[in-house]
Amino acid sequence: MVNLISDTVTKPTPGMLQAMWAAEVGDDVFKEDPTAIALEHLCAERFGMEAALFCPSGTMANQIALKVHTRPLDEVICDEMSHIYQYEVGGYAFHSGIGVNLLKGENGILTAEMVENAIKPPFDWLPKSTLVVIENTCNKGGGSMYDLETIRQIGAVCRKHGMAYHMDGARLFNALVETGNTPEEIGAEMDSISICLSKGLGAPVGSVLLGTQTFIKEARRVRKAMGGGMRQVGYLAAAGIYALNHHVTRLREDHQNARTLATILETLPWVCNIRPVQTNILIFDLKPPLTPAIYLEKLKQNGILASAFGPQTIRFVTHLDITQPMMDHVGRILHQIK
Ligand SMILES: *Cc1c(COP(=O)(O)O)cnc(C)c1O
């Protein structure tokens, strides 16, 4: 099967398993797991940020950030496509007692002007706008990404209005290999960043939350309260270290594969509205009467898995486990089925 459902489906490579097997571990709740500590140091150093925290999932890393940056009755300003709004079970309300102020960016990408116009005035009857979250790359936006200038401009608005600034960087490395920006350039702008090791980077589990010493100290408490304090977690952290050292630059191959698939789709008469392909996500619509249910079933019969992403919409995600022979197979099948 060629699995284009998500980049979360990647499995550890032999080299990664070797690194996991060889990891030194200890009880990380007591801060005694050397490998978890090494991963946190590596990430903090790479982004030029003070501290980091290994978390079981990207969702938990984001939810901790929301909790530490806000108080109940605050609101977070974000795009309506944001993962924190769409796919985290409404956790912002559940864990943090906050609301969302949703903006309509371009494919999930906001501008500083949009953010500044959305800030609520300080009236007793309004939620307080205390946090801005940007998603880079934006999943629902088709793997769209921010340019550094926009990140800086939104940061300036946050500082001017005393708001915290968090980046959901689940796929931040996909953006970095494409833009050529360094992790430090992003780290310098943000109060906090979450990154996923378990997406295209290929680790089986894990995300890292980055921020100041004070922020991470509190984040550690919130992680424990959410049940995310882990014991001999170095086995998983080792996979993360391996991923950061071996699987970052190769993300370019995933982007090339996504562009190749887009080029094929452009020639097919039953496909329309192919969203601009910037990284490893490809979103497009089918022309009626073709529906996602029919199309996905035909793909499946030919050994290809993908997902529906709306009433007429399909999403393909390329990743580490997609080989050249698989790409050739997908190319052939896309031309064949109709
Ligand atoms: C996958 C994802 C997350 C959450 O990660 P999980 O590990 O699946 O909880 C957060 N934000 C974005 C943009 C993602 O794609």
The ligand as an SDF file (V2000), in Angstrom:
LIG
                    3D

 15 15  0  0  0  0  0  0  0  0999 V2000
   -0.3240   16.9610   13.6840 C   0  0  0  0  0  0  0  0  0  0  0  0
   -0.4560   18.3720   14.0730 C   0  0  0  0  0  0  0  0  0  0  0  0
   -0.5510   18.7470   15.4190 C   0  0  0  0  0  0  0  0  0  0  0  0
   -0.7320   17.7670   16.5490 C   0  0  0  0  0  0  0  0  0  0  0  0
    0.1220   16.7320   16.6110 O   0  0  0  0  0  0  0  0  0  0  0  0
   -0.3140   15.3150   17.2520 P   0  0  0  0  0  0  0  0  0  0  0  0
    0.9990   14.7510   17.6090 O   0  0  0  0  0  0  0  0  0  0  0  0
   -1.0350   14.5930   16.1860 O   0  0  0  0  0  0  0  0  0  0  0  0
   -1.1520   15.6070   18.4450 O   0  0  0  0  0  0  0  0  0  0  0  0
   -0.6030   20.0920   15.7000 C   0  0  0  0  0  0  0  0  0  0  0  0
   -0.5560   21.0150   14.7290 N   0  0  0  0  0  0  0  0  0  0  0  0
   -0.4720   20.6930   13.4290 C   0  0  0  0  0  0  0  0  0  0  0  0
   -0.4140   21.7730   12.4100 C   0  0  0  0  0  0  0  0  0  0  0  0
   -0.4160   19.3580   13.0590 C   0  0  0  0  0  0  0  0  0  0  0  0
   -0.3520   19.0400   11.7640 O   0  0  0  0  0  0  0  0  0  0  0  0
  1  2  1  0
  2  3  1  0
  2 14  2  0
  3  4  1  0
  3 10  2  0
  4  5  1  0
  5  6  1  0
  6  7  2  0
  6  8  1  0
  6  9  1  0
 10 11  1  0
 11 12  2  0
 12 13  1  0
 12 14  1  0
 14 15  1  0
M  END
$$$$
